[in-house]
């Protein structure tokens, strides 16, 4: 069974692609699945990053690392949802 932790990243630039986000995480050794959401404000893209085989501690460390960092001129906002974590895949 595989544990999946969720990480939410907002304020991504409108030109961002799913593959760019996946590549950035995979460069750091993370096994991820990324979904992008452009609804609402098209200038503020939101990513839901599913980190496979990541612990809660590792997920929070990743969030702290990314929080406030700049990506293509945008200051990222990152958080780990309290009630949407620890999913499992068989």
C-alpha positions as CSV (number, residue, x, y, z in Angstrom):
1,X,0.0,0.0,0.0
2,X,1.3,3.5,-0.9
3,X,0.7,6.6,1.2
4,X,-0.1,9.8,-0.7
5,X,0.2,13.3,0.9
6,X,-1.2,16.4,-0.7
7,X,0.5,19.7,-1.1
8,X,-1.3,22.8,-2.4
9,X,0.7,25.5,-4.2
10,X,-1.0,28.7,-5.3
11,X,0.0,31.9,-7.1
12,X,1.6,30.0,-9.9
13,X,2.0,32.0,-13.2
14,X,-0.7,31.5,-15.9
15,X,1.8,30.1,-18.3
16,X,2.8,27.2,-16.0
17,X,2.3,23.6,-17.2
18,X,1.7,20.4,-15.4
19,X,5.0,18.9,-16.7
20,X,7.0,21.9,-15.4
21,X,5.7,21.4,-11.9
22,X,6.2,17.6,-12.1
23,X,9.8,18.1,-13.4
24,X,10.7,20.5,-10.5
25,X,9.6,17.9,-7.9
26,X,11.2,14.9,-9.7
27,X,14.5,16.7,-9.9
28,X,14.4,16.5,-6.1
29,X,13.6,12.8,-6.1
30,X,9.9,13.1,-5.4
31,X,7.3,10.8,-7.1
32,X,4.4,13.1,-7.8
33,X,1.1,13.5,-9.6
34,X,0.1,17.1,-10.4
35,X,-3.2,18.7,-11.2
36,X,-3.5,22.3,-12.2
37,X,-6.6,24.5,-11.6
38,X,-7.1,27.8,-13.5
39,X,-10.7,28.5,-12.5
40,X,-11.6,31.7,-10.8
41,X,-8.6,34.1,-11.3
42,X,-6.8,32.9,-14.4
43,X,-3.7,34.9,-13.3
44,X,-3.3,32.7,-10.2
45,X,-3.0,29.0,-11.0
46,X,-3.3,26.5,-8.2
47,X,-1.6,23.1,-8.2
48,X,-2.5,20.1,-6.2
49,X,0.6,18.0,-5.8
50,X,0.2,14.4,-4.7
51,X,3.4,13.2,-3.1
52,X,3.7,9.4,-3.3
53,X,5.4,7.5,-0.4
54,X,5.9,10.8,1.5
55,X,5.5,11.1,5.3
56,X,3.6,14.0,6.9
57,X,7.0,15.4,8.2
58,X,8.6,15.3,4.7
59,X,5.5,16.9,3.2
60,X,5.6,19.8,5.7
61,X,9.4,20.2,5.1
62,X,8.7,20.5,1.4
63,X,6.0,23.1,2.0
64,X,8.3,25.1,4.3
65,X,11.0,25.0,1.6
66,X,8.7,26.2,-1.2
67,X,6.7,28.8,0.8
68,X,7.6,32.3,-0.2
69,X,10.0,31.2,-3.0
70,X,9.8,32.8,-6.3
71,X,8.8,31.0,-9.5
72,X,8.8,33.0,-12.7
73,X,8.4,36.2,-10.7
74,X,5.6,34.9,-8.5
75,X,5.9,34.4,-4.7
76,X,4.5,30.9,-4.0
77,X,1.9,30.2,-1.3
78,X,2.1,26.6,-0.1
79,X,0.3,24.6,2.5
80,X,-0.5,21.0,3.5
81,X,-4.2,20.5,4.0
82,X,-5.1,19.3,7.5
83,X,-8.1,17.1,6.6
84,X,-7.0,15.9,3.1
85,X,-4.0,13.8,3.6
86,X,-2.8,10.3,4.1
87,X,-4.7,8.7,1.3
88,X,-3.7,5.2,0.3
89,X,-3.5,3.4,-3.0
90,X,-3.5,-0.4,-3.2
